Amino acid sequence: MRPLVQRVVASGEVDSQSLAQVGSEITGVVKARHVREGDRVQAGDLLLELRDDEQQARLREAEAALQQLVSSQRPQAQAALREAQNNLAQVTRERERRDELFQRQLISAEQREQARQAEISARVARDRAQLAASAAASGGSDEQVLQQRLAAARAALERTQIRAQVDGVVQVRDVEPGDLVQPGSTLLQIARTDSREIIVPLDEKDLGPVAVGQPAVIIADAFPLEALAGEVSFIAPAIDTNRGTIDIHLDLQRPADFLRQGMTVSVDIRTGRRDQALVVPNDALFSRQGQEAEVLRWTADRQVERVPVQLGLRGTGLTEITEGLSAGDVVLADQAAEGKRIRVRIEPMLVGDRE
């Protein structure tokens, strides 16, 4: 009896669960490029700049219009309101005076009507001036319109600066200064650093013992001394019929900055473990079919008998026997005729020997 670990060993490559496509929201000409393939970026970093002459001009116009409202139009509207209010007060007094004179029959009805019409006109002018002053006041409708225009100009200028939306590494660059870019085109691709994964195209015949959640050890071919802990996170739902493989996805338990997109790695998936298992060398198994096989057992009278056994976990060199043998039984690693008396040299399996 001894510990046994069942493994599936295969090669894979570094991939990213999330690959951000970077493009432009507007049509424009690239003025500057600030990154290239392999550069690490953080969210908010400036990647590309487009020519912004038109956007700068619109921003200056919007700022000037708002400044003119504050420094000129607003004071003028307030002055016009005061003048209209004073004029209304004056014509109202005149109308009241003429009403009194008409009651005393000192003026004609036409003269009184003229005063009333003048008051109506002055009141309309006052109301218009009041509306204009209210619109031009701080927080008024005129200022709101100009503030919206200014915000739109700033947003248009901001769209000429293309920034990273995620932390990651630039994987693909398909743009150069002077290029005309349009919405919908992919200019850069950024692999998120927090979404690294390993993809193993596993031979379908090895899929049986693999399950989500199993631990794995991952070693990049370029960094053989750096062993990384991982875990099976996803098993593709379909087989690649052209290659006869199925993609196994593994998550890394901690980030590894030295990994690069597409890097080749060796993966050791621990698909099962027994602390105490009855095992025989794989060379001692004959006529294996699925979880069934046969072994040649050496009996007490030094004869060979063929024994059917049930198999459990299978390591790289040893296989668990769940039925058919007992601890201490001697099995043969070479073929021999059943019932034949033979002489054997017994070699016990040492703890720590191959699994």
Secondary structure, 3 states (H helix, E strand, C coil): CEEEEEEEEEEEEEEECCEEEECCCCCEEEEEECCCCCCEECCCCEEEEECCHHHHHHHHHHHHHHHHHHHHHHHHHHHHHHHHHHHHHHHHHHHHHHHHHHHCCCCCHHHHHHHHHHHHHHHHHHHHHHHHHHHHCCCCHHHHHHHHHHHHHHHHHHCCEEECCCCEEEEEECCCCCCEECCCCCCEEEEEHHHEEEEEEEEHHHCCCCCCCCEEEEEECCCCCCEEEEEEEEECCCCECCCCEEEEEEEECCCCCCCCCCCEEEEEEEEEEEEEECEEEHHHCEEEECCEEEEEEECCCCEEEEEEEEEEEECCCEEEEEECCCCCCEECCCCCCCCCECCCCCCCCCCCCCC
